[in-house]
Amino acid sequence: MAKSGSCFSIDVKGQSTPNFWRIREKASIENLYYVLCLVTPERLKTRFFVLPQPQLNELLQAYRVSGVKYKPEWSGMNWGTAIPFEDRWDLLPI
């Protein structure tokens, strides 16, 4: 984990329904974090899920080998997989 005050990158993914998170796995990038956003018209509050890249890649790999029908062009993970990371802003090195 980066020290407080150091530089980091964020890759933001958004969707309007609680559905499959379509995310392609990237090569390891130091201090890369993902913020997944659920922005729904019927909800007043946008939901945010914050994941460090190593944890996200683990979740993507787990989905890939889980036994579900998998197509590389549809890489990602199920919606509920991100819930433990909701509002985990404390994971960012700030």
C-alpha positions as CSV (number, residue, x, y, z in Angstrom):
1,M,0.0,0.0,0.0
2,A,1.2,3.5,-0.8
3,K,2.1,5.9,1.9
4,S,-0.3,8.7,2.8
5,G,0.1,11.6,0.4
6,S,1.6,9.7,-2.4
7,C,0.3,9.6,-6.0
8,F,-2.2,7.0,-7.1
9,S,-4.5,6.4,-10.1
10,I,-8.2,5.7,-10.2
11,D,-10.1,3.8,-12.9
12,V,-13.8,4.6,-12.6
13,K,-16.5,2.2,-13.8
14,G,-20.1,3.2,-13.7
15,Q,-23.5,1.6,-14.4
16,S,-27.1,2.5,-13.8
17,T,-28.5,-0.9,-12.7
18,P,-27.1,-3.4,-10.2
19,N,-25.9,-5.7,-12.8
20,F,-22.7,-7.5,-13.9
21,W,-19.6,-5.3,-13.5
22,R,-17.9,-5.5,-16.9
23,I,-14.2,-4.9,-16.2
24,R,-11.2,-6.1,-18.1
25,E,-8.2,-7.2,-16.0
26,K,-5.1,-5.0,-16.5
27,A,-1.5,-5.7,-16.0
28,S,-0.4,-4.7,-12.5
29,I,0.0,-0.9,-12.2
30,E,1.4,0.4,-8.9
31,N,-1.1,2.3,-6.8
32,L,-4.1,1.7,-9.1
33,Y,-7.5,1.8,-7.5
34,Y,-10.9,1.2,-9.0
35,V,-14.0,3.1,-8.0
36,L,-17.2,1.3,-9.2
37,C,-20.2,3.6,-9.2
38,L,-23.9,2.7,-9.2
39,V,-25.9,5.7,-10.4
40,T,-29.6,4.9,-10.6
41,P,-32.3,7.4,-11.4
42,E,-34.7,6.0,-8.8
43,R,-32.1,6.3,-5.9
44,L,-31.1,9.6,-4.4
45,K,-27.7,8.3,-3.4
46,T,-25.0,7.1,-5.7
47,R,-23.3,4.0,-4.3
48,F,-19.5,3.8,-4.5
49,F,-17.3,0.7,-4.2
50,V,-13.5,1.2,-3.8
51,L,-11.1,-1.6,-4.6
52,P,-7.3,-1.7,-4.9
53,Q,-6.2,-3.3,-8.2
54,P,-4.8,-6.5,-6.5
55,Q,-8.1,-7.3,-4.8
56,L,-10.1,-6.5,-8.0
57,N,-7.8,-8.8,-10.1
58,E,-8.3,-11.6,-7.5
59,L,-12.1,-11.2,-7.8
60,L,-11.9,-11.2,-11.6
61,Q,-9.8,-14.3,-11.6
62,A,-12.2,-16.0,-9.1
63,Y,-15.1,-15.3,-11.4
64,R,-13.2,-16.6,-14.4
65,V,-12.6,-19.9,-12.8
66,S,-15.9,-20.2,-11.0
67,G,-17.5,-22.5,-13.5
68,V,-19.9,-20.0,-15.0
69,K,-20.0,-19.8,-18.7
70,Y,-17.1,-17.3,-19.3
71,K,-16.3,-15.3,-22.4
72,P,-13.1,-13.2,-22.3
73,E,-14.8,-10.3,-24.1
74,W,-17.2,-10.2,-21.2
75,S,-14.7,-10.2,-18.4
76,G,-15.9,-8.9,-15.1
77,M,-17.6,-10.0,-11.9
78,N,-21.1,-10.3,-10.5
79,W,-22.7,-7.3,-8.9
80,G,-22.7,-8.5,-5.3
81,T,-19.0,-9.2,-5.4
82,A,-18.3,-5.5,-4.9
83,I,-20.6,-5.0,-1.9
84,P,-17.9,-5.6,0.8
85,F,-16.0,-2.7,-0.7
86,E,-18.9,-0.2,-0.5
87,D,-17.7,3.2,0.7
88,R,-14.2,1.8,1.5
89,W,-12.6,5.2,0.9
90,D,-10.1,4.3,3.7
91,L,-8.4,2.0,1.2
92,L,-7.1,5.0,-0.8
93,P,-3.6,6.2,0.2
94,I,-4.8,9.7,1.2
